[in-house]
Amino acid sequence: MIEINNVWKRFGDNVILENISATVKEGEFITLVGASGCGKSTFLKMLLGTDSASQGSILLDGKPIPSEPDAERGVVFQQYSVFPHLNVLENVVIAREFEKTKLGFLWGAAKKAAREEAAALLDVVGLAHMKNRYPDELSGGMRQRLAIAQALILKPRILLLDEPFGALDPGIRADMHELVLDLWRKHKLTVFMVTHDLKEGFHLGTRLWVFDKRRVDAQAPNAYGASITYDLPVGVCEQEILDEIDESLATKNQAEQV
Amino acid sequence: MKRLINFTPARIWRIGLALLPFAVIILIYISASDARLAENPQDKLLPSFTQMGDAIQRLAFEPSKRSGDYLFWQDTLSSLRRLGLGMVIAASLGMLFGLMTGALPVLNASFAPLLTVVSLVPPMALLPVLFIVFGLGEVSKVALIAIGVTPFIARDIQKRTLEIPREQLVKAQTLGANSGQIILRVLIPQLLPRLIDAVRLSLGSAWLFLIAAEAIASTDGLGYRVFLVRRYLSMDVILPYVAWITLLAFIIDYLLAQLSRFAFPWHAQQEGKS
């Protein structure tokens, strides 16, 4: 479904991503891990359409991926994903209102139908009891559940998650993993999830991409960019490989901090 | 003994402490006024509260001998009408310019620098221009308030628009929204409480413009009256008028704050958090 051909990303002299190529089939759940600042979020932005490749191409069904966000590709950010001025239910209903009317306001029976649909979806993500609250009254985990419900109501083919659970407690994070896996299976989504938590990558989804630099020039640390150094099927690979990745990323992180 | 920065007075004490400075000021005034009046009953500088009451009684509850109007209410009405009209125009234009330059990069590129320059023009210096162009009637006074306040509101709203997290705009697009829908459903609702904040902040300068315009050319209005009676050293009128203007400003500010709280409950929560 998605074809990534020799994609490069540069900001001036800084190479962020170098020569990334991959093919993704419909229904895959890909977890992107890597050191912070390695370009995995930039890569996700290219898939989303808010950023573009300096060189190379990303094809969706054989056509260049649209350079603007659209309803085919849902997204959940780490924060600010929901609208603070709408209550929980309205936050989900608004997607249908955007879709169905010119100005973005539904009335009467159409509005009622959209509200019922949204309420059903909120039930699935476990927010049924919070329908009339505003996002600022919710906990971080609830807000992310809301963001997921909002992203799913229009049934996008692709769901992009940019460190969606980075700010959550470990316990809540586990619940959220369950939820995402569940929804992914049910809605037959293609999911890309960026995370800096390797463990999350090890047991979520079907495929793990590790972003890292293949070449490092100590004199010019930005001369080379990151590419996909490991492309592994999740659940099939050996524990040793995971430890190895863990090791290599950990040393890189330490080196950065020094 | 707690550190001073950690010492918070109990509620009852807080009310008392809040009233204390007012009481002190009033007491100082009364004693000073009494002292001067004891020496010279004709003294006009520090009138007693009875004298001020008489003056207001005359202006507010007895028809004027010349025109038959109740001057106090007439003045209040005229001034509030000018202020209200000016602020409504300023708020609408400010919202429009601020929103458009904040939301659309194309308009930002062409109008944001202009807005910055225009907001630096001292509005009071434009007053003669307004008098020449619009004459000495109502229009020039309303125009002064509108011209003085619009750039402030526009710049504030522009800044607030740019402060709305980019993520929300991207999210709306992934929900299929077009530019118009994003402006109507995402930006404007979030900017309305901020517009009220901007109006509250700019009301001080709006009063300033109003009183200045009325002082220079007018036949009624609160500003007109205080500048008129200055010729007779009528402190017994000026002081109550100033107090009345302050009270009006306070009431307007309070009403706007309440409106914001009831119409945009989510905004108050956000404010509380940050």
Interface residues (C-beta under 8 A of the other chain):
Chain A: L48 T50 E68 P69 D70 A71 R73 G74 V75 F77 Q79 Y80 S81 V82 F83 P84 H85 L86 N87 I94 A95 E97 F98 E99 K102 L103 G104 F105 Y134 P135 D136 E137 A147 Q150 A151 I153 L154 P156
Chain B: P165 E167 Q168 V170 K171 A172 Q173 T174 L175 G176 A177 N178 G180 Q181 L184 R185 V186 P189 Q190 F264 P265 W266 H267 Q269 Q270 K273
